[in-house]
């Protein structure tokens, strides 16, 4: 039985005064904000990438003896 290709992550956009704020249900710790929708989404993308890199660095720092990190593609 084959696995489905994962769908793209989702973003929730809201307007707060002159600002657009973006959140992702898949990454509740990340958010983005800007004066345009596209810029808010780009800010969210950057926030998610920083979060993933931070988690990867934490994982590297906490590797046990004989453990290693290997690339894992989702598609």
N, C-alpha and C positions, 0 to 999 in steps of 0.2 A: 504494500500500500504506500503510495507516494505522498509526500507532504506538500501542502499548498505553499506557494510563494507568499511570504508575509506581505500584508498590505502596508501602505505607507503609514507612518505615525500621524496622529491627528493633532490639530491645534484648535483651541477655543479662543475666539477673538471677542473682545468687548471694548466699548468706547467709554472712556472716563474723562469727561470734559474734552479737551483738545487732544488727549492721548489715546492711542490704541494699546491695549494690553493683551498679550498672548500667553496662553498656558497650554500644556500638553497633558492629557490624562495619563499617558504612559510614563511621563517624567514629572511627577507633581512638585519636585523641588526646583524645577526650571521655570523661568518666565522671561518674557521680553516685553519691552515697551518702546514706543516711538510715536512720532507725529503722523505716520502713515501706516496703513495695514501691512504693506510689504516690508517696511522697515521693522515693524514690530515682529513679524514672522522671522526675519533675518536675525534679529536680536535673540529670539527664542532658539533658533537653530544654533547660534553661537553658544548660548547658555547650555544647551543639551550636550554639545561637543565638549565643552569645558567640564561638565559633570561627568561624562563618560571617561575623559582622560584622567580626571581626579580619582575616579573609582579604579581605573587601571593601575595608576601609580600606587594606590593603597594596596591593591592585590599583589603587586610586585614586591612591595615592602614587607608583606606578611606571608610570603611563600615559605613553606616548611622544607626541611631537608628532603631532597629528591623530587620536589614538586616543581612544575614549570607552567607557564602560561603559553598557550598555543592559539593561533588564529582560528576563529570560528565564523564561517559565513552562514547567514540565515537563509540564503536563497540558493 
